[in-house]
């Protein structure tokens, strides 16, 4: 007795009508082109506010803001309004008060009477020990674009094996997307 799943598998192995593309080829090409198109769309979405509105984009490097922000996410920050202090709960980009050459993305935990900010990473058990001066505020988070900065994050973290896997996957997607729907032998 032939089961329905055997019929479906057999149908994929049967030759297609003269000149018709094979269904597996069509599905492979469509999926790879859709994934690549989505990636390009996310890249454009991540850069449009930077170019059009003067916002700042940054790639999340650590897991201190999990689950709200993941390593490899791109966060878009609106420049701060100098006459307004960010509200408790807002995610901000600041100069790291403990490492002046680094930036820090954390949530405002408390606003002190002198308008200094106490920040805290969502994944951290305690607030940051050093207050952030209002002049160190670089931006207020407005938009998160997931995963699109993952290659940059892996490169900066010097994680070469995951970086190689991501680049290999991208190369495979590009190769699959470039496949013609019809094989050359069908055009002869």
Residue frames relative to the residue before (quaternion, step in Angstrom):
aa qw qx qy qz dx dy dz
X 1.0000 0.0000 0.0000 0.0000 0.00 0.00 0.00
X 0.3203 -0.7493 0.5516 0.1781 3.58 -0.89 0.92
X 0.3047 -0.7561 0.5561 0.1620 3.55 -0.81 1.06
X 0.6427 -0.5432 0.3631 0.4000 3.62 -1.11 0.56
X 0.6556 0.5091 -0.3402 0.4419 3.62 0.93 -0.74
X 0.6117 0.5365 -0.3462 0.4672 3.60 1.15 -0.61
X 0.6247 0.5312 -0.3325 0.4659 3.56 1.08 -0.73
X 0.6610 0.5075 -0.3108 0.4570 3.58 0.93 -0.88
X 0.6617 0.4888 -0.3091 0.4772 3.59 0.92 -0.86
X 0.6510 0.5162 -0.3143 0.4593 3.58 0.97 -0.80
X 0.6256 0.5455 -0.3396 0.4424 3.58 1.03 -0.74
X 0.6523 0.5126 -0.3219 0.4562 3.60 1.02 -0.70
X 0.6930 0.4764 -0.2768 0.4649 3.57 1.13 -0.62
X 0.5548 0.6174 -0.3894 0.3992 3.58 1.23 -0.35
X 0.5323 -0.6076 0.4607 0.3678 3.61 -1.02 0.62
X 0.4198 -0.6963 0.5216 0.2585 3.55 -1.09 0.72
X 0.6795 -0.4580 0.3661 0.4409 3.53 -1.31 0.19
X 0.6464 -0.5349 0.3696 0.3993 3.57 -1.12 0.66
X 0.8322 0.1954 -0.1713 0.4898 3.56 -0.79 1.09
X 0.6051 0.5535 -0.3690 0.4375 3.62 1.21 -0.23
X 0.4612 -0.6758 0.4879 0.3043 3.62 -0.94 0.79
X 0.5480 -0.6052 0.4638 0.3441 3.55 -1.16 0.62
X 0.5596 -0.6449 0.3973 0.3362 3.64 -0.89 0.87
X 0.6297 0.5263 -0.3505 0.4512 3.61 0.98 -0.71
X 0.6344 0.5195 -0.3266 0.4702 3.58 1.01 -0.80
X 0.6508 0.5187 -0.3197 0.4530 3.59 0.90 -0.90
X 0.6765 0.4923 -0.2934 0.4624 3.59 0.85 -0.97
X 0.6525 0.5233 -0.3101 0.4519 3.58 0.94 -0.91
X 0.6857 0.4789 -0.2829 0.4695 3.57 0.85 -0.97
X 0.6642 0.5050 -0.3132 0.4536 3.60 0.89 -0.88
X 0.6707 0.4878 -0.3107 0.4644 3.62 0.87 -0.87
X 0.6815 0.4806 -0.3094 0.4570 3.61 0.83 -0.89
X 0.6555 0.4927 -0.3173 0.4764 3.61 0.98 -0.74
X 0.6311 0.5258 -0.3328 0.4632 3.59 1.05 -0.70
X 0.6525 0.5031 -0.3128 0.4726 3.59 0.93 -0.88
X 0.6772 0.4802 -0.2974 0.4716 3.59 0.85 -0.91
X 0.6364 0.5236 -0.3235 0.4649 3.59 0.99 -0.77
X 0.6408 0.5137 -0.3160 0.4750 3.57 1.03 -0.78
X 0.6482 0.5161 -0.3178 0.4609 3.57 1.00 -0.83
X 0.6466 0.4993 -0.3175 0.4815 3.58 0.96 -0.82
X 0.6365 0.5311 -0.3211 0.4580 3.58 0.99 -0.81
X 0.6596 0.4932 -0.3087 0.4758 3.59 0.97 -0.81
X 0.6257 0.5291 -0.3373 0.4635 3.59 1.04 -0.73
X 0.6518 0.4942 -0.3119 0.4834 3.58 0.94 -0.87
X 0.6506 0.5243 -0.3088 0.4545 3.58 0.94 -0.93
X 0.6745 0.4928 -0.2941 0.4645 3.59 1.04 -0.75
X 0.7477 0.4032 -0.2289 0.4753 3.62 1.08 -0.57
X 0.5199 0.6685 -0.4097 0.3389 3.61 1.14 -0.45
X 0.7052 0.4326 -0.2992 0.4754 3.67 0.74 -0.87
X 0.5850 0.5702 -0.3752 0.4381 3.59 1.12 -0.59
X 0.7225 0.4315 -0.2401 0.4838 3.56 0.86 -1.00
X 0.7591 0.4232 -0.2213 0.4424 3.58 0.77 -1.04
X 0.8137 0.2804 -0.1205 0.4948 3.61 0.95 -0.80
X 0.4806 -0.6843 0.4328 0.3367 3.59 1.23 -0.11
X 0.3524 0.7337 -0.5052 0.2867 3.56 1.16 0.53
X 0.4098 -0.6710 0.5582 0.2649 3.56 -1.36 0.12
X 0.1819 -0.7640 0.6086 0.1130 3.57 -1.06 0.77
X 0.0191 0.7970 -0.6032 0.0241 3.56 -1.06 0.76
X 0.3703 -0.7066 0.5615 0.2200 3.53 -1.16 0.70
X 0.4259 -0.6928 0.5226 0.2559 3.58 -0.84 1.00
X 0.2284 -0.8193 0.5191 0.0840 3.57 -0.71 1.12
X 0.8000 0.2270 -0.1149 0.5433 3.61 1.04 -0.63
X 0.5511 -0.6318 0.4477 0.3109 3.53 -1.34 0.13
X 0.3538 0.7788 -0.4712 0.2153 3.61 1.21 0.25
X 0.7302 0.3936 -0.2420 0.5034 3.62 1.19 -0.36
X 0.3260 0.7394 -0.5236 0.2700 3.59 1.20 0.39
X 0.6304 -0.1620 -0.7579 -0.0447 1.69 -2.05 1.37
X 0.4580 0.7057 -0.4513 0.2976 3.63 1.20 -0.12
X 0.7913 0.0838 -0.0158 0.6055 3.58 0.95 -0.90
X 0.1914 -0.7874 0.5805 0.0805 3.55 -0.90 0.96
X 0.5950 -0.5372 0.4304 0.4149 3.60 -1.13 0.48
X 0.7500 0.3382 -0.2813 0.4940 3.56 -0.86 1.03
X 0.5344 0.5855 -0.4229 0.4391 3.60 1.22 -0.16
X 0.2813 -0.7025 0.6175 0.2145 3.56 -1.20 0.53
X 0.1319 -0.7775 0.6126 0.0532 3.56 -0.89 1.01
X 0.2264 -0.7580 0.5994 0.1222 3.54 -0.98 0.92
X 0.1550 -0.8070 0.5693 0.0236 3.53 -0.80 1.14
X 0.3315 -0.7083 0.5919 0.1952 3.52 -0.99 0.93
X 0.5299 -0.6164 0.4492 0.3708 3.62 -0.91 0.76
X 0.5011 -0.6746 0.4407 0.3156 3.60 -0.95 0.80
X 0.4053 -0.6502 0.5749 0.2872 3.54 -1.20 0.55
X 0.4282 -0.7580 0.4326 0.2345 3.57 -0.47 1.22
X 0.6998 0.4520 -0.2812 0.4762 3.60 1.14 -0.47
X 0.7081 0.3900 -0.2563 0.5299 3.61 1.28 0.05
X 0.3129 -0.7205 0.5918 0.1809 3.53 -1.04 0.87
X 0.5033 -0.6439 0.4655 0.3397 3.63 -0.88 0.82
X 0.4874 -0.6737 0.4820 0.2759 3.54 -1.12 0.73
X 0.6121 -0.5114 0.4452 0.4069 3.53 -1.27 0.43
X 0.7510 0.3560 -0.2894 0.4749 3.57 -0.90 0.97
X 0.6001 0.5553 -0.3772 0.4350 3.60 1.17 -0.35
X 0.3840 -0.6863 0.5658 0.2478 3.56 -1.15 0.66
X 0.0678 -0.8179 0.5710 -0.0201 3.56 -0.80 1.07
X 0.3121 -0.6838 0.6249 0.2108 3.51 -1.37 0.42
X 0.0526 0.8063 -0.5833 0.0830 3.57 -0.70 1.12
X 0.5470 -0.4948 0.5205 0.4302 3.51 -1.36 0.12
X 0.4596 -0.6726 0.4991 0.2955 3.58 -0.87 0.91
X 0.3844 -0.7591 0.4699 0.2351 3.64 -0.54 1.09
X 0.7023 0.4433 -0.2811 0.4809 3.61 1.18 -0.37
X 0.7618 0.1655 -0.1111 0.6164 3.61 1.27 -0.35
X 0.2934 -0.8358 0.4351 0.1612 3.56 0.11 1.31
X 0.6839 0.4773 -0.3045 0.4600 3.62 1.08 -0.46
X 0.6648 0.4825 -0.2963 0.4873 3.60 1.29 0.01
X 0.3402 -0.6943 0.5905 0.2313 3.51 -1.33 0.42
X 0.2023 -0.7763 0.5920 0.0772 3.54 -1.21 0.60
X 0.1100 -0.7615 0.6360 0.0602 3.57 -0.93 0.93
X 0.2174 0.7503 -0.5921 0.1981 3.55 -0.49 1.25
X 0.5422 -0.6026 0.4836 0.3302 3.52 -1.36 0.22
X 0.4873 -0.6293 0.5097 0.3266 3.58 -1.09 0.72
X 0.2128 -0.7948 0.5638 0.0720 3.52 -0.68 1.18
X 0.7897 -0.0709 0.0958 0.6018 3.57 1.03 -0.84
X 0.2215 -0.7286 0.6285 0.1582 3.56 -1.18 0.64
X 0.3198 -0.7654 0.5324 0.1686 3.57 -0.65 1.15
X 0.6887 -0.4961 0.3252 0.4169 3.63 -1.19 0.40
X 0.7054 0.4313 -0.2713 0.4927 3.64 1.06 -0.62
X 0.5444 -0.6538 0.3420 0.3990 3.61 1.38 0.30
X 0.3818 0.6671 -0.5255 0.3647 3.60 1.19 0.38
X 0.3241 -0.7543 0.5429 0.1766 3.56 -1.13 0.66
X 0.1982 -0.6941 0.6749 0.1531 3.50 -1.18 0.74
X 0.1134 -0.8102 0.5744 0.0278 3.57 -0.70 1.10
X 0.0796 -0.7810 0.6182 0.0395 3.53 -1.29 0.33
X 0.3926 -0.6750 0.5699 0.2560 3.54 -1.04 0.79
X 0.5642 -0.6263 0.4145 0.3430 3.60 -0.93 0.83
X 0.7153 0.4391 -0.2534 0.4810 3.60 1.03 -0.72
X 0.5886 0.5760 -0.3720 0.4282 3.60 1.25 -0.17
X 0.4805 -0.6971 0.4564 0.2738 3.57 -1.03 0.78
X 0.7859 0.2073 -0.1125 0.5716 3.61 1.14 -0.54
X 0.5777 -0.5693 0.4421 0.3832 3.60 -1.20 0.42
X 0.6216 -0.5248 0.4223 0.3998 3.54 -1.29 0.36
X 0.4918 -0.7112 0.4305 0.2590 3.58 -0.96 0.90
X 0.7448 0.3656 -0.2156 0.5149 3.60 1.08 -0.59
X 0.4127 -0.7125 0.5051 0.2586 3.61 -0.74 1.01
X 0.3687 -0.6983 0.5733 0.2183 3.54 -1.26 0.55
X 0.3931 -0.7108 0.5388 0.2237 3.56 -0.82 1.04
X 0.5891 -0.5868 0.4079 0.3770 3.64 -1.03 0.61
X 0.6344 0.5374 -0.3353 0.4430 3.61 1.08 -0.61
X 0.6408 0.5253 -0.3223 0.4578 3.62 1.22 -0.36
X 0.4983 0.6591 -0.4222 0.3729 3.58 1.29 -0.15
X 0.1929 -0.8108 0.5486 0.0670 3.58 -0.75 1.12
X 0.7973 -0.1906 0.1437 0.5544 3.59 1.09 -0.59
X 0.3517 -0.6879 0.5951 0.2213 3.51 -1.40 0.29
X 0.4723 -0.7013 0.4599 0.2714 3.57 -0.76 1.08
X 0.0823 -0.8152 0.5733 0.0083 3.54 -0.92 0.99
X 0.8155 0.0710 0.0084 0.5744 3.59 1.08 -0.65
X 0.1649 -0.7632 0.6195 0.0807 3.56 -1.07 0.86
X 0.0997 -0.7589 0.6414 0.0520 3.55 -0.91 0.97
X 0.3146 -0.8095 0.4606 0.1836 3.60 -0.23 1.24
X 0.8972 0.1465 -0.1162 0.4000 3.50 -1.36 0.72
X 0.5553 0.6661 -0.4035 0.2919 3.61 1.05 -0.55
X 0.7048 0.4371 -0.2678 0.4903 3.60 1.17 -0.45
X 0.3276 0.7903 -0.4733 0.2101 3.58 1.27 0.13
X 0.6527 0.4929 -0.3568 0.4514 3.68 0.80 -0.73
X 0.6576 0.4979 -0.3149 0.4696 3.62 0.95 -0.81
X 0.6502 0.5176 -0.3190 0.4556 3.58 0.96 -0.84
X 0.6657 0.4906 -0.3034 0.4734 3.60 0.92 -0.84
X 0.6349 0.5312 -0.3257 0.4567 3.59 1.02 -0.80
X 0.6848 0.4812 -0.2890 0.4648 3.60 0.87 -0.94
X 0.6870 0.4647 -0.2750 0.4863 3.57 1.09 -0.71
X 0.3758 -0.7572 0.4518 0.2851 3.58 1.35 0.00
X 0.3686 0.6890 -0.5176 0.3485 3.56 1.00 0.93
X 0.1447 -0.8693 0.4684 0.0632 3.54 0.35 1.29
X 0.6416 0.5236 -0.3507 0.4373 3.63 0.94 -0.70
X 0.6811 0.4410 -0.3185 0.4902 3.67 0.77 -0.82
X 0.6108 0.5462 -0.3493 0.4546 3.60 1.05 -0.73
X 0.6561 0.5051 -0.3066 0.4695 3.59 0.94 -0.88
X 0.6376 0.5211 -0.3266 0.4639 3.59 1.02 -0.77
X 0.6474 0.5086 -0.3143 0.4726 3.60 0.96 -0.87
X 0.6831 0.4813 -0.2895 0.4669 3.60 0.89 -0.92
X 0.6248 0.5201 -0.3348 0.4766 3.60 1.05 -0.71
X 0.6461 0.5166 -0.3136 0.4662 3.58 0.97 -0.84
X 0.6461 0.5068 -0.3135 0.4769 3.57 1.02 -0.80
X 0.6437 0.5158 -0.3208 0.4655 3.59 0.98 -0.82
X 0.6444 0.5079 -0.3199 0.4738 3.60 1.00 -0.80
X 0.6358 0.5228 -0.3271 0.4642 3.59 0.98 -0.83
X 0.6567 0.5066 -0.3114 0.4638 3.58 0.93 -0.88
X 0.6569 0.5088 -0.3114 0.4610 3.58 0.95 -0.86
X 0.6730 0.4861 -0.2992 0.4705 3.59 0.93 -0.85
X 0.6543 0.5150 -0.3147 0.4556 3.58 0.99 -0.81
X 0.6734 0.5042 -0.2931 0.4543 3.59 1.11 -0.64
X 0.4791 0.6708 -0.4485 0.3455 3.61 1.21 -0.21
X 0.3966 -0.6750 0.5533 0.2845 3.58 -0.98 0.75
X 0.5655 -0.6026 0.4290 0.3648 3.58 -1.09 0.57
X 0.7447 0.3061 -0.1895 0.5621 3.59 1.04 -0.73
X 0.4179 -0.6850 0.5263 0.2812 3.57 -0.96 0.80
X 0.6264 -0.5689 0.3804 0.3733 3.58 -1.18 0.55
X 0.6150 0.5653 -0.3603 0.4153 3.58 1.05 -0.65
X 0.6394 0.5309 -0.3349 0.4440 3.61 1.11 -0.52
X 0.6630 0.5194 -0.3137 0.4384 3.60 1.15 -0.44
X 0.5508 0.6327 -0.3971 0.3724 3.63 1.22 -0.19
